[in-house]
Amino acid sequence: MKFIPTLKVAVIPVLAVLSLLSASNKVLADYLTSQGSGGNYRYELWSSDDNSHYYLKVWSSEASSNSDRYSTTRTFPSTREALIYFDCNYAERSLPECPR
């Protein structure tokens, strides 16, 4: 009879810790890398937590910082490519990398 309460006290905490450890490895979150503006737009550059891809969230420069009205770009393999995309497509800069 004493075996079952002892089993509960020993096994349940071990299982709880193991489930927390396995769950923390599966959770991935994107994070903000940088912010800026150009032309009539401002952006936030976001990265996956393993830095395998980047994307931009772009707002009109007149939109409030709490506005949900933004567009999200496709993903890019580097921050450089993401920022060139912003410069060419939103800030209207004339760069050699911009398609003509």
C-alpha positions as CSV (number, residue, x, y, z in Angstrom):
1,M,0.0,0.0,0.0
2,K,2.9,2.4,0.7
3,F,4.2,1.8,-2.8
4,I,1.6,3.9,-4.7
5,P,2.0,7.1,-2.7
6,T,5.8,6.8,-2.9
7,L,5.4,6.2,-6.7
8,K,3.3,9.4,-7.0
9,V,5.8,11.5,-5.1
10,A,8.8,10.3,-7.1
11,V,7.4,9.8,-10.6
12,I,5.1,12.8,-11.1
13,P,7.8,15.5,-10.5
14,V,10.2,13.7,-12.8
15,L,7.6,13.5,-15.5
16,A,6.7,17.2,-15.1
17,V,10.3,18.2,-15.4
18,L,10.9,16.0,-18.5
19,S,7.8,17.4,-20.2
20,L,8.9,21.0,-19.6
21,L,12.3,20.3,-21.0
22,S,11.0,18.7,-24.1
23,A,8.5,21.5,-24.7
24,S,11.1,24.2,-24.3
25,N,13.1,22.8,-27.2
26,K,10.1,22.8,-29.5
27,V,9.0,26.4,-28.9
28,L,10.5,28.8,-31.5
29,A,9.9,32.5,-31.4
30,D,10.7,35.3,-33.9
31,Y,12.5,38.3,-32.5
32,L,12.9,41.9,-33.5
33,T,16.3,42.6,-35.1
34,S,16.1,46.3,-36.1
35,Q,13.8,49.1,-37.0
36,G,14.0,52.0,-39.5
37,S,12.2,54.1,-42.0
38,G,12.5,55.4,-45.5
39,G,10.2,57.2,-47.9
40,N,6.7,57.1,-46.6
41,Y,7.2,53.8,-44.7
42,R,8.8,52.4,-41.6
43,Y,9.8,48.8,-40.9
44,E,10.7,46.3,-38.3
45,L,13.1,43.6,-39.3
46,W,12.3,40.2,-37.7
47,S,14.4,37.1,-37.5
48,S,13.5,33.5,-36.7
49,D,15.2,32.4,-33.5
50,D,17.6,30.2,-35.4
51,N,18.5,33.0,-37.8
52,S,17.6,30.9,-40.8
53,H,15.3,33.5,-42.3
54,Y,14.2,37.2,-41.9
55,Y,11.1,39.2,-42.8
56,L,9.9,42.7,-42.6
57,K,6.8,44.2,-41.1
58,V,6.1,47.5,-43.0
59,W,3.8,50.3,-41.9
60,S,2.9,53.7,-43.5
61,S,5.0,56.3,-41.7
62,E,1.7,58.0,-40.7
63,A,0.3,54.8,-39.0
64,S,0.5,54.8,-35.2
65,S,3.0,52.4,-33.5
66,N,0.0,50.4,-32.2
67,S,-1.6,50.0,-35.6
68,D,-2.3,46.5,-36.8
69,R,-2.3,47.8,-40.4
70,Y,1.0,46.5,-41.7
71,S,2.2,44.2,-44.4
72,T,4.5,41.3,-43.9
73,T,7.0,40.5,-46.6
74,R,8.2,37.2,-47.8
75,T,11.2,35.7,-46.0
76,F,14.8,36.4,-46.9
77,P,17.9,34.4,-46.2
78,S,19.8,37.5,-44.8
79,T,19.2,40.9,-43.2
80,R,21.0,42.5,-46.1
81,E,18.6,41.1,-48.7
82,A,15.6,42.1,-46.5
83,L,16.8,45.7,-46.2
84,I,17.6,46.0,-49.9
85,Y,14.1,44.8,-50.6
86,F,12.7,47.6,-48.3
87,D,15.0,50.2,-49.9
88,C,14.0,49.3,-53.4
89,N,10.3,48.6,-52.9
90,Y,9.2,51.0,-50.1
91,A,11.9,53.7,-49.7
92,E,12.2,54.1,-53.4
93,R,16.0,54.4,-53.3
94,S,17.9,53.9,-56.5
95,L,20.5,51.3,-55.6
96,P,22.5,49.1,-58.0
97,E,20.7,46.0,-56.5
98,C,17.3,47.4,-57.3
99,P,15.6,45.8,-60.3
100,R,15.0,48.2,-63.1
